[in-house]
Amino acid sequence: MQHSLRQTFTILAVFVGLLTVAGCERSAEQDAAAPAGASAAKDTHEHADGSTHADHDAEPAGSVEPGHGREGEVGADEDHAHDEVALGAVMIGDMEVELAQGHGKVAAGKEGHLVVKLPYNDKGETVVRAWIGTEDRTLSVVGKGEYAPAHDDYDVHAVAPDPLPENVMWWVEIQKPDGAKVVGAAKPLVE
């Protein structure tokens, strides 16, 4: 009996080992190329459609509708309803930050989209938050930016308060890797 128990455990161990190796589609080269601390959700393997996580870090697979790309991207249309409109450069702290608004005009109770382009590239180490409303955030939903390495910018989605305050603004908080925070604002496009 002891001999067959040993054989059973050996067979089980081999079977588990084979399943582990067969289940992984990543190569050693891909593992070596992955940045330190990268999770399985943000790895660089290639999908069946040829895209990689680096191509769409800020957007879940299948979430980009045809014609929904930024200008210059594959699939970008000149006349689709969600073009990003430049809001211009604003001073936030001692930085000149470029902002663009997407998903149309800001409306009460609706989600807005803000693209934040910092004057430096730290590969997503900065934390960017934004909200629509007033500086004190009353009735505002604060969105945390997702770094999009393909564009070297941050995409932030935030819901506007209902009703919109009289002097509604996009408020942007930038927290650098050293912990320093600065806040600034820009006038949104409003319905």
MDTraj code that builds the backbone (N, CA, C; nanometers):
import mdtraj as md
import numpy as np

residues = "MET GLN HIS SER LEU ARG GLN THR PHE THR ILE LEU ALA VAL PHE VAL GLY LEU LEU THR VAL ALA GLY CYS GLU ARG SER ALA GLU GLN ASP ALA ALA ALA PRO ALA GLY ALA SER ALA ALA LYS ASP THR HIS GLU HIS ALA ASP GLY SER THR HIS ALA ASP HIS ASP ALA GLU PRO ALA GLY SER VAL GLU PRO GLY HIS GLY ARG GLU GLY GLU VAL GLY ALA ASP GLU ASP HIS ALA HIS ASP GLU VAL ALA LEU GLY ALA VAL MET ILE GLY ASP MET GLU VAL GLU LEU ALA GLN GLY HIS GLY LYS VAL ALA ALA GLY LYS GLU GLY HIS LEU VAL VAL LYS LEU PRO TYR ASN ASP LYS GLY GLU THR VAL VAL ARG ALA TRP ILE GLY THR GLU ASP ARG THR LEU SER VAL VAL GLY LYS GLY GLU TYR ALA PRO ALA HIS ASP ASP TYR ASP VAL HIS ALA VAL ALA PRO ASP PRO LEU PRO GLU ASN VAL MET TRP TRP VAL GLU ILE GLN LYS PRO ASP GLY ALA LYS VAL VAL GLY ALA ALA LYS PRO LEU VAL GLU".split()
xyz = np.array([
    [0.0819, -0.1188, 0.0000],
    [0.0000, 0.0000, 0.0000],
    [0.0869, 0.1261, 0.0000],
    [0.1926, 0.1239, 0.0754],
    [0.2800, 0.2403, 0.0835],
    [0.3429, 0.2684, -0.0535],
    [0.3762, 0.1637, -0.1290],
    [0.4368, 0.1798, -0.2608],
    [0.3377, 0.2484, -0.3558],
    [0.2136, 0.2109, -0.3573],
    [0.1155, 0.2708, -0.4478],
    [0.0813, 0.4137, -0.4056],
    [0.0865, 0.4459, -0.2771],
    [0.0631, 0.5821, -0.2304],
    [0.1745, 0.6725, -0.2813],
    [0.2976, 0.6261, -0.2769],
    [0.4120, 0.7022, -0.3264],
    [0.3967, 0.7251, -0.4772],
    [0.3550, 0.6230, -0.5510],
    [0.3348, 0.6363, -0.6945],
    [0.2228, 0.7360, -0.7238],
    [0.1169, 0.7319, -0.6449],
    [0.0045, 0.8238, -0.6638],
    [0.0502, 0.9680, -0.6454],
    [0.1279, 0.9965, -0.5399],
    [0.1775, 1.1321, -0.5166],
    [0.2723, 1.1758, -0.6268],
    [0.3553, 1.0865, -0.6764],
    [0.4474, 1.1198, -0.7850],
    [0.3700, 1.1556, -0.9110],
    [0.2706, 1.0766, -0.9460],
    [0.1888, 1.1027, -1.0637],
    [0.1145, 1.2343, -1.0476],
    [0.0608, 1.2584, -0.9293],
    [-0.0108, 1.3829, -0.9016],
    [0.0828, 1.5031, -0.9162],
    [0.2041, 1.4927, -0.8629],
    [0.3007, 1.6023, -0.8716],
    [0.3387, 1.6304, -1.0165],
    [0.3601, 1.5275, -1.0962],
    [0.3926, 1.5446, -1.2376],
    [0.2753, 1.6100, -1.3107],
    [0.1534, 1.5659, -1.2827],
    [0.0344, 1.6196, -1.3462],
    [0.0187, 1.7693, -1.3152],
    [0.0352, 1.8072, -1.1886],
    [0.0245, 1.9480, -1.1484],
    [0.1328, 2.0293, -1.2181],
    [0.2526, 1.9770, -1.2254],
    [0.3619, 2.0466, -1.2933],
    [0.3323, 2.0688, -1.4401],
    [0.2772, 1.9690, -1.5077],
    [0.2419, 1.9823, -1.6488],
    [0.1317, 2.0852, -1.6695],
    [0.0336, 2.0857, -1.5815],
    [-0.0737, 2.1853, -1.5916],
    [-0.0197, 2.3265, -1.5750],
    [0.0708, 2.3443, -1.4832],
    [0.1286, 2.4761, -1.4587],
    [0.2036, 2.5253, -1.5810],
    [0.2858, 2.4416, -1.6402],
    [0.3632, 2.4799, -1.7577],
    [0.2712, 2.5021, -1.8773],
    [0.1742, 2.4163, -1.8989],
    [0.0848, 2.4268, -2.0137],
    [-0.0072, 2.5475, -2.0027],
    [-0.0426, 2.5892, -1.8844],
    [-0.1370, 2.6996, -1.8656],
    [-0.0769, 2.8359, -1.8867],
    [0.0526, 2.8481, -1.8878],
    [0.1173, 2.9789, -1.9006],
    [0.1519, 3.0047, -2.0452],
    [0.1012, 3.1151, -2.1014],
    [0.1295, 3.1491, -2.2396],
    [0.2419, 3.2505, -2.2506],
    [0.2933, 3.2984, -2.1396],
    [0.4004, 3.3977, -2.1425],
    [0.5347, 3.3281, -2.1600],
    [0.6254, 3.3950, -2.2284],
    [0.7577, 3.3396, -2.2490],
    [0.8542, 3.3986, -2.1470],
    [0.9704, 3.3386, -2.1356],
    [1.0723, 3.3903, -2.0437],
    [1.1152, 3.5301, -2.0864],
    [1.1181, 3.5568, -2.2203],
    [1.1555, 3.6894, -2.2685],
    [1.0533, 3.7940, -2.2236],
    [0.9238, 3.7581, -2.2277],
    [0.8206, 3.8514, -2.1842],
    [0.8317, 3.8788, -2.0351],
    [0.8590, 3.7754, -1.9562],
    [0.8746, 3.7949, -1.8129],
    [0.9932, 3.8855, -1.7836],
    [1.1027, 3.8682, -1.8555],
    [1.2218, 3.9494, -1.8330],
    [1.1980, 4.0936, -1.8750],
    [1.1149, 4.1150, -1.9788],
    [1.0885, 4.2499, -2.0290],
    [0.9885, 4.3261, -1.9439],
    [0.9131, 4.2561, -1.8612],
    [0.8097, 4.3218, -1.7798],
    [0.8752, 4.4103, -1.6753],
    [0.8217, 4.5308, -1.6524],
    [0.8780, 4.6173, -1.5508],
    [0.8634, 4.5562, -1.4124],
    [0.9545, 4.5938, -1.3249],
    [0.9493, 4.5415, -1.1883],
    [0.8157, 4.5761, -1.1261],
    [0.7544, 4.4806, -1.0608],
    [0.6277, 4.5034, -0.9927],
    [0.5078, 4.4936, -1.0838],
    [0.5273, 4.4593, -1.2124],
    [0.4134, 4.4490, -1.3036],
    [0.3271, 4.3310, -1.2636],
    [0.1977, 4.3510, -1.2689],
    [0.1053, 4.2436, -1.2346],
    [0.0635, 4.1710, -1.3604],
    [-0.0017, 4.0583, -1.3431],
    [-0.0487, 3.9813, -1.4576],
    [-0.1450, 4.0633, -1.5415],
    [-0.2198, 4.1524, -1.4802],
    [-0.3163, 4.2324, -1.5547],
    [-0.2489, 4.3369, -1.6427],
    [-0.1243, 4.3719, -1.6154],
    [-0.0568, 4.4745, -1.6927],
    [0.0669, 4.4201, -1.7619],
    [0.0665, 4.2917, -1.7954],
    [0.1842, 4.2371, -1.8594],
    [0.1873, 4.2765, -2.0057],
    [0.2922, 4.2338, -2.0772],
    [0.3117, 4.2796, -2.2137],
    [0.2882, 4.1698, -2.3157],
    [0.2128, 4.0677, -2.2826],
    [0.1891, 3.9621, -2.3809],
    [0.0974, 4.0117, -2.4916],
    [0.1012, 3.9437, -2.6046],
    [0.0225, 3.9837, -2.7198],
    [-0.1097, 3.9081, -2.7244],
    [-0.2171, 3.9804, -2.7556],
    [-0.3495, 3.9216, -2.7669],
    [-0.3717, 3.8700, -2.9085],
    [-0.4796, 3.7968, -2.9276],
    [-0.5128, 3.7407, -3.0584],
    [-0.5287, 3.8498, -3.1637],
    [-0.5764, 3.9704, -3.1239],
    [-0.5941, 4.0784, -3.2211],
    [-0.4657, 4.1564, -3.2463],
    [-0.3534, 4.1135, -3.1841],
    [-0.2243, 4.1791, -3.2041],
    [-0.1946, 4.2895, -3.1046],
    [-0.2915, 4.3267, -3.0208],
    [-0.2680, 4.4327, -2.9236],
    [-0.1985, 4.3761, -2.8003],
    [-0.1404, 4.4668, -2.7224],
    [-0.0768, 4.4287, -2.5969],
    [-0.1359, 4.5139, -2.4861],
    [-0.1093, 4.4777, -2.3614],
    [-0.1589, 4.5604, -2.2502],
    [-0.0989, 4.6997, -2.2566],
    [0.0234, 4.7128, -2.3060],
    [0.0831, 4.8452, -2.3190],
    [0.0032, 4.9307, -2.4164],
    [-0.0637, 4.8675, -2.5147],
    [-0.1450, 4.9410, -2.6114],
    [-0.2723, 4.9962, -2.5501],
    [-0.3238, 4.9336, -2.4435],
    [-0.4528, 4.9741, -2.3887],
    [-0.4581, 4.9644, -2.2381],
    [-0.3501, 5.0064, -2.1717],
    [-0.3457, 5.0010, -2.0249],
    [-0.4648, 5.0697, -1.9607],
    [-0.5076, 5.1823, -2.0158],
    [-0.6124, 5.2590, -1.9495],
    [-0.7527, 5.2187, -1.9901],
    [-0.7645, 5.1239, -2.0849],
    [-0.8958, 5.0854, -2.1312],
    [-0.9088, 4.9347, -2.1306],
    [-1.0129, 4.8814, -2.0695],
    [-1.0327, 4.7368, -2.0692],
    [-1.0502, 4.6847, -2.2108],
    [-1.0123, 4.5612, -2.2332],
    [-1.0233, 4.5006, -2.3648],
    [-1.1659, 4.5133, -2.4161],
    [-1.1776, 4.5539, -2.5416],
    [-1.3085, 4.5652, -2.6044],
    [-1.3818, 4.6931, -2.5732],
    [-1.3225, 4.7843, -2.4950],
    [-1.3953, 4.9047, -2.4558],
    [-1.3808, 5.0173, -2.5563],
    [-1.2855, 5.0083, -2.6480],
    [-1.2677, 5.1144, -2.7450],
    [-1.3564, 5.0861, -2.8647],
    [-1.4522, 5.1733, -2.8863],
    [-1.5427, 5.1571, -2.9982],
    [-1.4719, 5.2013, -3.1252],
    [-1.5156, 5.1528, -3.2416],
    [-1.4559, 5.1976, -3.3665],
    [-1.4612, 5.3491, -3.3754],
    [-1.3505, 5.4086, -3.4177],
    [-1.3447, 5.5537, -3.4294],
    [-1.3265, 5.6252, -3.2986],
    [-1.2975, 5.5529, -3.1888],
    [-1.2876, 5.6139, -3.0574],
    [-1.1438, 5.6483, -3.0199],
    [-1.0487, 5.6297, -3.1087],
    [-0.9088, 5.6570, -3.0761],
    [-0.8790, 5.8048, -3.0802],
    [-0.7610, 5.8416, -3.0309],
    [-0.7160, 5.9796, -3.0390],
    [-0.6655, 6.0056, -3.1792],
    [-0.6594, 6.1304, -3.2175],
    [-0.6127, 6.1651, -3.3503],
    [-0.4755, 6.1041, -3.3739],
    [-0.4565, 6.0452, -3.4890],
    [-0.3293, 5.9816, -3.5210],
    [-0.3266, 5.8342, -3.4869],
    [-0.4216, 5.7860, -3.4080],
    [-0.4276, 5.6445, -3.3729],
    [-0.5055, 5.5691, -3.4791],
    [-0.4778, 5.4429, -3.4898],
    [-0.5569, 5.3584, -3.5767],
    [-0.7004, 5.3631, -3.5276],
    [-0.7948, 5.3864, -3.6166],
    [-0.9352, 5.3899, -3.5786],
    [-0.9853, 5.5277, -3.5410],
    [-0.8977, 5.6282, -3.5443],
    [-0.9424, 5.7632, -3.5097],
    [-1.0213, 5.8213, -3.6258],
    [-1.1420, 5.8672, -3.6008],
    [-1.2231, 5.9340, -3.7016],
    [-1.2188, 6.0826, -3.6739],
    [-1.2337, 6.1625, -3.7796],
    [-1.2322, 6.3065, -3.7593],
    [-1.3650, 6.3577, -3.7063],
    [-1.4746, 6.2824, -3.7257],
    [-1.6051, 6.3369, -3.6915],
    [-1.6808, 6.2549, -3.5875],
    [-1.6121, 6.1770, -3.5036],
    [-1.6883, 6.1002, -3.4052],
    [-1.7274, 6.1880, -3.2874],
    [-1.8280, 6.1449, -3.2141],
    [-1.8931, 6.2290, -3.1132],
    [-1.8081, 6.2557, -2.9902],
    [-1.7005, 6.1817, -2.9690],
    [-1.6254, 6.1968, -2.8449],
    [-1.4851, 6.2511, -2.8674],
    [-1.4677, 6.3412, -2.9624],
    [-1.3361, 6.4005, -2.9844],
    [-1.2897, 6.4693, -2.8578],
    [-1.1601, 6.4638, -2.8374],
    [-1.1028, 6.5387, -2.7261],
    [-1.0777, 6.6803, -2.7738],
    [-1.1225, 6.7757, -2.6954],
    [-1.1074, 6.9161, -2.7292],
    [-1.0056, 6.9770, -2.6338],
    [-0.9030, 7.0386, -2.6896],
    [-0.7985, 7.0990, -2.6070],
    [-0.8572, 7.2124, -2.5233],
    [-0.8288, 7.2070, -2.3950],
    [-0.8671, 7.3161, -2.3054],
    [-0.7500, 7.4127, -2.2896],
    [-0.6345, 7.3717, -2.3403],
    [-0.5154, 7.4563, -2.3340],
    [-0.4256, 7.4186, -2.2179],
    [-0.3241, 7.5006, -2.2002],
    [-0.2274, 7.4789, -2.0925],
    [-0.2685, 7.5628, -1.9718],
    [-0.2565, 7.5031, -1.8539],
    [-0.2835, 7.5745, -1.7293],
    [-0.1633, 7.5562, -1.6363],
    [-0.1416, 7.6536, -1.5522],
    [-0.0352, 7.6430, -1.4520],
    [-0.0919, 7.5732, -1.3288],
    [-0.0312, 7.4631, -1.2925],
    [-0.0668, 7.3915, -1.1707],
    [0.0619, 7.3809, -1.0914],
    [0.0662, 7.4533, -0.9795],
    [0.1930, 7.4670, -0.9080],
    [0.2873, 7.5434, -0.9992],
    [0.4069, 7.4904, -1.0196],
    [0.5027, 7.5547, -1.1094],
    [0.5116, 7.4831, -1.2440],
    [0.4101, 7.4033, -1.2748],
    [0.4105, 7.3241, -1.3986],
    [0.3054, 7.3742, -1.4969],
    [0.3415, 7.3747, -1.6248],
    [0.2448, 7.4024, -1.7299],
    [0.1904, 7.2675, -1.7759],
    [0.0615, 7.2449, -1.7517],
    [-0.0031, 7.1167, -1.7776],
    [-0.1035, 7.1334, -1.8912],
    [-0.0975, 7.0425, -1.9898],
    [-0.1905, 7.0456, -2.1026],
    [-0.3152, 6.9641, -2.0652],
    [-0.4323, 7.0194, -2.0941],
    [-0.5590, 6.9519, -2.0646],
    [-0.6442, 6.9422, -2.1906],
    [-0.7184, 6.8333, -2.2007],
    [-0.8155, 6.8155, -2.3087],
    [-0.9385, 6.7481, -2.2493],
    [-1.0551, 6.7844, -2.2998],
    [-1.1811, 6.7281, -2.2508],
    [-1.2401, 6.6370, -2.3571],
    [-1.2849, 6.5197, -2.3136],
    [-1.3480, 6.4249, -2.4055],
    [-1.4900, 6.3942, -2.3621],
    [-1.5593, 6.3122, -2.4381],
    [-1.6975, 6.2702, -2.4119],
    [-1.7948, 6.3873, -2.4148],
    [-1.7677, 6.4868, -2.4959],
    [-1.8603, 6.5987, -2.5100],
    [-1.8504, 6.6986, -2.3963],
    [-1.9545, 6.7790, -2.3843],
    [-1.9572, 6.8860, -2.2841],
    [-1.9986, 6.8319, -2.1480],
    [-1.9548, 6.8996, -2.0430],
    [-1.9904, 6.8635, -1.9056],
    [-2.1388, 6.8932, -1.8840],
    [-2.2079, 6.7965, -1.8247],
    [-2.3500, 6.8119, -1.7931],
    [-2.3745, 6.7611, -1.6514],
    [-2.4706, 6.8193, -1.5844],
    [-2.5039, 6.7814, -1.4472],
    [-2.5333, 6.6326, -1.4365],
    [-2.4671, 6.5659, -1.3422],
    [-2.4896, 6.4252, -1.3155],
    [-2.4295, 6.3299, -1.4175],
    [-2.3574, 6.3796, -1.5155],
    [-2.2998, 6.2968, -1.6216],
    [-2.1484, 6.2849, -1.6049],
    [-2.0953, 6.1774, -1.6628],
    [-1.9511, 6.1561, -1.6567],
    [-1.8792, 6.2442, -1.7580],
    [-1.7688, 6.3006, -1.7127],
    [-1.6818, 6.3774, -1.7998],
    [-1.5473, 6.3082, -1.8103],
    [-1.4727, 6.3414, -1.9138],
    [-1.3419, 6.2806, -1.9382],
    [-1.2400, 6.3921, -1.9550],
    [-1.1312, 6.3820, -1.8795],
    [-1.0239, 6.4808, -1.8871],
    [-0.8933, 6.4088, -1.9157],
    [-0.8184, 6.4600, -2.0125],
    [-0.6863, 6.4074, -2.0435],
    [-0.5851, 6.5078, -1.9894],
    [-0.4919, 6.4587, -1.9068],
    [-0.3928, 6.5433, -1.8411],
    [-0.2547, 6.5040, -1.8908],
    [-0.1860, 6.5990, -1.9544],
    [-0.0503, 6.5766, -2.0062],
    [0.0457, 6.6582, -1.9217],
    [0.1288, 6.5878, -1.8441],
    [0.2260, 6.6538, -1.7573],
    [0.3479, 6.6972, -1.8382],
    [0.4248, 6.7950, -1.7877],
    [0.5433, 6.8412, -1.8610],
    [0.6651, 6.7508, -1.8417],
    [0.6469, 6.6362, -1.7819],
    [0.7548, 6.5403, -1.7607],
    [0.6992, 6.3996, -1.7741],
    [0.7875, 6.3033, -1.7918],
    [0.7460, 6.1634, -1.8036],
    [0.8099, 6.0844, -1.6913],
    [0.7282, 6.0325, -1.6021],
    [0.7797, 5.9456, -1.4954],
    [0.7157, 5.8077, -1.5043],
    [0.6640, 5.7758, -1.6235],
    [0.6067, 5.6442, -1.6529],
    [0.4926, 5.6068, -1.5594],
    [0.4107, 5.7052, -1.5227],
    [0.2914, 5.6769, -1.4436],
    [0.3107, 5.6777, -1.2939],
    [0.4246, 5.7234, -1.2450],
    [0.4493, 5.7256, -1.1008],
    [0.3728, 5.8373, -1.0297],
    [0.3346, 5.9402, -1.1021],
    [0.2577, 6.0505, -1.0450],
    [0.1124, 6.0058, -1.0297],
    [0.0449, 6.0562, -0.9259],
    [-0.0979, 6.0297, -0.9075],
    [-0.1723, 6.1562, -0.9501],
    [-0.2656, 6.1391, -1.0434],
    [-0.3445, 6.2522, -1.0933],
    [-0.4903, 6.2254, -1.0594],
    [-0.5534, 6.3229, -0.9949],
    [-0.6961, 6.3144, -0.9632],
    [-0.7641, 6.4377, -1.0217],
    [-0.8906, 6.4234, -1.0581],
    [-0.9648, 6.5384, -1.1099],
    [-1.1109, 6.5259, -1.0709],
    [-1.1759, 6.6391, -1.0617],
    [-1.3188, 6.6426, -1.0340],
    [-1.3789, 6.7645, -1.1010],
    [-1.5081, 6.7600, -1.1194],
    [-1.5840, 6.8689, -1.1806],
    [-1.6624, 6.9353, -1.0686],
    [-1.6532, 7.0656, -1.0589],
    [-1.7283, 7.1348, -0.9545],
    [-1.6499, 7.2499, -0.8967],
    [-1.6385, 7.2493, -0.7636],
    [-1.5693, 7.3555, -0.6918],
    [-1.4460, 7.2983, -0.6219],
    [-1.3571, 7.3863, -0.5811],
    [-1.2317, 7.3415, -0.5204],
    [-1.2534, 7.2545, -0.3973],
    [-1.3602, 7.2823, -0.3201],
    [-1.3849, 7.2052, -0.1974],
    [-1.4471, 7.0676, -0.2241],
    [-1.4716, 7.0351, -0.3510],
    [-1.5211, 6.9038, -0.3952],
    [-1.6655, 6.8741, -0.3534],
    [-1.7386, 6.9726, -0.3053],
    [-1.8764, 6.9504, -0.2621],
    [-1.9594, 6.8884, -0.3739],
    [-2.0228, 6.7761, -0.3445],
    [-2.1074, 6.6997, -0.4358],
    [-2.0332, 6.6445, -0.5573],
    [-1.9009, 6.6520, -0.5583],
    [-1.8224, 6.6042, -0.6720],
    [-1.7735, 6.4620, -0.6499],
    [-1.7610, 6.3889, -0.7585],
    [-1.7009, 6.2567, -0.7557],
    [-1.5604, 6.2721, -0.8127],
    [-1.4601, 6.2407, -0.7323],
    [-1.3212, 6.2556, -0.7739],
    [-1.2780, 6.1304, -0.8494],
    [-1.2202, 6.1516, -0.9666],
    [-1.1692, 6.0407, -1.0463],
    [-1.0183, 6.0345, -1.0374],
    [-0.9651, 5.9138, -1.0331],
    [-0.8195, 5.8949, -1.0313],
    [-0.7737, 5.8624, -1.1723],
    [-0.6740, 5.9336, -1.2194],
    [-0.6243, 5.9159, -1.3547],
    [-0.5543, 5.7827, -1.3749],
    [-0.5740, 5.7280, -1.4931],
    [-0.5023, 5.6071, -1.5339],
    [-0.3985, 5.6492, -1.6353],
    [-0.2735, 5.6105, -1.6106],
    [-0.1643, 5.6462, -1.6997],
    [-0.1750, 5.5668, -1.8293],
    [-0.1647, 5.6351, -1.9418],
    [-0.1687, 5.5723, -2.0738],
    [-0.0304, 5.5875, -2.1365],
    [0.0542, 5.4857, -2.1247],
    [0.1918, 5.4986, -2.1722],
    [0.2033, 5.5253, -2.3224],
    [0.1080, 5.4792, -2.4013],
    [0.1143, 5.5017, -2.5451],
    [0.1048, 5.6500, -2.5785],
    [0.0441, 5.7298, -2.4892],
    [0.0267, 5.8730, -2.5117],
    [0.1025, 5.9561, -2.4104],
    [0.1583, 5.8915, -2.3076],
    [0.2274, 5.9595, -2.1985],
    [0.1368, 6.0668, -2.1368],
    [0.0129, 6.0273, -2.1054],
    [-0.0786, 6.1171, -2.0379],
    [-0.1678, 6.0370, -1.9437],
    [-0.2532, 6.1075, -1.8718],
    [-0.3432, 6.0449, -1.7754],
    [-0.4866, 6.0685, -1.8205],
    [-0.5677, 5.9637, -1.8182],
    [-0.7099, 5.9729, -1.8498],
    [-0.7881, 5.9677, -1.7191],
    [-0.8718, 6.0686, -1.6982],
    [-0.9506, 6.0770, -1.5750],
    [-1.0983, 6.0860, -1.6120],
    [-1.1795, 6.0039, -1.5465],
    [-1.3248, 6.0093, -1.5627],
    [-1.3839, 6.0520, -1.4289],
    [-1.4701, 6.1542, -1.4326],
    [-1.5332, 6.2048, -1.3108],
    [-1.6778, 6.2415, -1.3428],
    [-1.7636, 6.2274, -1.2426],
    [-1.9049, 6.2592, -1.2595],
    [-1.9299, 6.4004, -1.2064],
    [-1.9983, 6.4800, -1.2874],
    [-2.0307, 6.6175, -1.2495],
    [-2.1420, 6.6180, -1.1448],
    [-2.1373, 6.7131, -1.0514],
    [-2.2450, 6.7225, -0.9526],
    [-2.3761, 6.7660, -1.0190],
    [-2.4859, 6.7313, -0.9536],
    [-2.6180, 6.7696, -1.0025],
    [-2.6914, 6.8376, -0.8885],
    [-2.7148, 6.9639, -0.8944],
    [-2.6943, 7.0568, -1.0047],
    [-2.5476, 7.1022, -1.0133],
    [-2.5108, 7.1541, -1.1315],
    [-2.3763, 7.2086, -1.1480],
    [-2.3653, 7.3392, -1.0695],
    [-2.2531, 7.3603, -1.0019],
    [-2.2352, 7.4885, -0.9325],
    [-2.2221, 7.6026, -1.0335],
    [-2.2413, 7.7225, -0.9851],
    [-2.2408, 7.8407, -1.0710],
    [-2.1094, 7.8569, -1.1476],
    [-1.9979, 7.8471, -1.0829],
    [-1.8671, 7.8656, -1.1469],
    [-1.7949, 7.7321, -1.1586],
    [-1.8554, 7.6367, -1.2280],
    [-1.8013, 7.5017, -1.2391],
    [-1.6645, 7.5041, -1.3069],
    [-1.5746, 7.4205, -1.2558],
    [-1.4389, 7.4081, -1.3102],
    [-1.3969, 7.2620, -1.3088],
    [-1.2998, 7.2280, -1.3941],
    [-1.2260, 7.1022, -1.3808],
    [-1.1173, 7.1323, -1.2789],
    [-1.1113, 7.0568, -1.1716],
    [-1.0056, 7.0707, -1.0721],
    [-0.9115, 6.9521, -1.0857],
    [-0.7823, 6.9797, -1.0851],
    [-0.6812, 6.8759, -1.1046],
    [-0.5834, 6.8792, -0.9882],
    [-0.5663, 6.7627, -0.9255],
    [-0.4683, 6.7478, -0.8176],
    [-0.3572, 6.6564, -0.8686],
    [-0.2338, 6.7036, -0.8583],
    [-0.1181, 6.6256, -0.9024],
    [-0.0331, 6.5958, -0.7801],
    [-0.0122, 6.4669, -0.7555],
    [0.0710, 6.4236, -0.6439],
    [0.1952, 6.3557, -0.7020],
    [0.3078, 6.4214, -0.6853],
    [0.4344, 6.3696, -0.7386],
    [0.4804, 6.2504, -0.6544],
    [0.5710, 6.1707, -0.7092],
    [0.6197, 6.0527, -0.6361],
    [0.6788, 6.0851, -0.4988],
    [0.7295, 6.2077, -0.4803],
    [0.7851, 6.2447, -0.3496],
    [0.6778, 6.2852, -0.2495],
    [0.5485, 6.2830, -0.2919],
    [0.4377, 6.3153, -0.2019],
    [0.3869, 6.4574, -0.2139],
    [0.4620, 6.5456, -0.2808],
    [0.4205, 6.6851, -0.2959],
    [0.2940, 6.6921, -0.3813],
    [0.1954, 6.7739, -0.3351],
    [0.0689, 6.7888, -0.4075],
    [0.0502, 6.9340, -0.4497],
    [-0.0057, 6.9497, -0.5701],
    [-0.0454, 7.0814, -0.6191],
    [-0.1835, 7.0665, -0.6811],
    [-0.2616, 7.1743, -0.6767],
    [-0.3976, 7.1736, -0.7296],
    [-0.4153, 7.2946, -0.8200],
    [-0.4832, 7.2742, -0.9309],
    [-0.5144, 7.3829, -1.0227],
    [-0.6479, 7.3561, -1.0891],
    [-0.6939, 7.4536, -1.1695],
    [-0.8257, 7.4406, -1.2299],
    [-0.8265, 7.4949, -1.3722],
    [-0.9256, 7.4475, -1.4486],
    [-0.9468, 7.4954, -1.5849],
    [-1.0969, 7.4990, -1.6113],
    [-1.1376, 7.5922, -1.6943],
    [-1.2778, 7.6056, -1.7316],
    [-1.3154, 7.4929, -1.8258],
    [-1.4199, 7.4157, -1.7917],
    [-1.4635, 7.3059, -1.8790],
    [-1.5547, 7.3566, -1.9908],
    [-1.5751, 7.2730, -2.0888],
    [-1.6774, 7.2980, -2.1890],
    [-1.8077, 7.2476, -2.1266],
    [-1.9078, 7.3332, -2.1157],
    [-2.0316, 7.3017, -2.0442],
    [-2.1493, 7.3103, -2.1394],
    [-2.2494, 7.2210, -2.1192],
    [-2.3723, 7.2242, -2.2004],
    [-2.4454, 7.3534, -2.1804],
])
top = md.Topology()
chain = top.add_chain()
for i, resn in enumerate(residues, 1):
    res = top.add_residue(resn, chain, resSeq=i)
    for name in ("N", "CA", "C"):
        top.add_atom(name, md.element.get_by_symbol(name[0]), res)
traj = md.Trajectory(xyz[None], top)
